[in-house]
Amino acid sequence: MTAVINPATEAVVAQVAATSLEDTDAAIERAHVALASWRAVAPGDRARLLRRFADAVDADVENLAQLEVSNSGHTIGNARWEARNVRDVLHYYAATPERLLGKQIPVPGGVNMTFNEPLGVVGIIVPWNFPMPIAGWGFAPALAAGNTVVLKPAELTPLTAIRLGELAAEAGIPPGVFTVLPGKGSVVGQRFVTHPAVRKVVFTGSTEVGKQIMAGCADQVKRVTLELGGKNANIVFADSDLEKAAATAPYGVFDNAGQDCCARSRILVQRSVFDRFMELLEPAVAGVVVGDPAAEATEMGPLISAEHHDRVAGYLDDGTNVAFRGSAPDGPGFWFPPTVVLPSGPTDRIVTDEVFGPVVTVLPFEDEADAISLANDTEYGLSGSIWTNDVGRALRVSRAVEAGNLSVNSHSSVRYWTPFGGFKQSGLGRELGPDAALAFTEVKNVFIATD
Ligand code: TAP
């Protein structure tokens, strides 16, 4: 049994059994057996089952949100959005089974056509920072395309995934088609990589573990989608709406206490407006409401664990030039105040590493070329923001920054109907959007001779 801790109170909220290697194998076997019957479900019926699953999630939004607040310390507002996001991806991909259209390609002497065949059993490995959406982004398109799914939540945050498994069963998703297996990454997650019946692994988590997963999958030429870390730039040009850029910068990085692969944790500000930007940023940071995540007005909760708290704190020492900090409650709970750092330069560890906490660095740049060069001076490439009122510059810089998800005059990165994923070491493949279900299929080409 593993104790599940509320990070805002340090109280034990549940005890969850860790799935053994034998039980993982048995679940994968059941998922393998269930493939034939799930594939045979008529497209319209598969779509109806996914919509019923979505409706079950919709009816359970408040319960799922409260579970997430107590397990992950997410603010109640964010947790409701996350539960509704699972509902929405299920509805969106419920349209897939009837629209997985092959092609008919003209060839002499016969008929040539393509089919999008399901891959088989898909293993989905989820991190602790967004347990619900990241699970849904994988299982909704995978199930819609006719695959069966085994899903491992993070050991720290299994509660909403377990509930989603119950809701799937209540909605009529057949046994073996969608199985949630709480447990250790080194046991359950690793078995997804090595078990030959698992044909694809979808992994979201750290770049370090992602590389191990990719290397492990190579042994069986197993398909893999990786959503990994980020160290995203928030580029503020002198010609932008500086008040708005400064007022929104805290949300861009401190949402979910900075435990967000899309956090804009490197603010780059044009030198001519640097001092003014810092003057505007200070009250915005002071105004972030940090505290009880169950309270409606709270904007930032705690970090996920004591261990993670120590890791984040380890980036700050006596020599760190902290410009200013927001507030945070005293313990119990793994609290860390929103923190703004003026580093000595772009090679400081706090600028190059993914801190994954409520810590942001601010650096000046001279001109457009300098901004692009600084933004790209990282092996990550997940997201970023560009603040400017010059439309030509907005387009030039968006094309030049090496990242999968950019927003201009906004920090918004995720919409379930648009593609999401990283450049460089931030990942491999794309989730969400119109093409995500195709990543759970193989294209088969069939020629029928007529002559
Ligand atoms: P990880 O430590 O990499 O863990 C992620 C998941 O992998 C957990 O379920 C973990 O299980 C499992 N795992 C660990 N070792 C494994 C192994 N050897 N084989 C198979 N599975 C294994 O990451 P984390 O600390 O939970 O999450 C934070 C990271 O995720 C950050 O780097 C963040 O940027 C990234 N992230 C990326 C995105 C996107 S979309 N790009 C979104 C969210 C988060 P345990 O729970 O047992 O450790």
Boltz pocket constraint, residues with backbone or C-beta under 6 A from the ligand:
constraints:
  - pocket:
      binder: B
      contacts: [[A, 125], [A, 126], [A, 127], [A, 128], [A, 129], [A, 130], [A, 134], [A, 152], [A, 153], [A, 154], [A, 155], [A, 156], [A, 183], [A, 184], [A, 185], [A, 186], [A, 188], [A, 189], [A, 190], [A, 204], [A, 205], [A, 206], [A, 207], [A, 209], [A, 210], [A, 212], [A, 213], [A, 226], [A, 227], [A, 228], [A, 229], [A, 230], [A, 260], [A, 261], [A, 354], [A, 356], [A, 382], [A, 422], [A, 426], [A, 427]]
      max_distance: 6.0
